[in-house]
Amino acid sequence: MNATQNRPDTTKRSEHQNLVVRIHKIRQLITSGTGLDAALAELESLVPLVSSYAATESLAGQDWEISERNRLEEGISEIRSKVRELQALLDSGKRLIEDGLDSESVELRSEALNAYLLPTLTDTNEALEVLQELRSEALSAVTES
C-alpha cells in the first residue's frame, strides 16, 4: 500500500467536507448577487482541488475488490466530467470579464453563465457525495472481511 491508501478515512472525509463547503460558498455568492468576480475566484481555487481529490480517490481504490473498484472509477469519471464542465464555465466567465463589455451586457451574460454554473455545482456536489458513499461502502467491506 502506498501513503495515499494509508491516510485515515477521517482525512478523506475532511477533504470531502471542505469541497462541499466551497461549492456551497460559490452557490451563495452566485445567488446573493455578490458578483461574478468573487464566484469565479472561488471556482478557480475549487477546480484543481476537486481534480486532485478524484485522483487521490482513484489511487486509494487500487487494492479494492474489482466490483468496488469499477464503481469507484465510474464515480471518479463523473467527477472528472464535472471538473471539465466547471473549467469551461470558469474560462467563459473569465472571458466575459476580460471582454470589458458594458455593465448591462455583462449582467445579462453573467445571468446566462450562472444558469449553467448553478446546476453544474449541484451535480458536482452530488457526484462527490456518491464517491464518498462508495468509499464508505468499500471500506466497510474491507473491515468486515
Beta strands, then each sheet from edge to edge (+ up, - down):
end
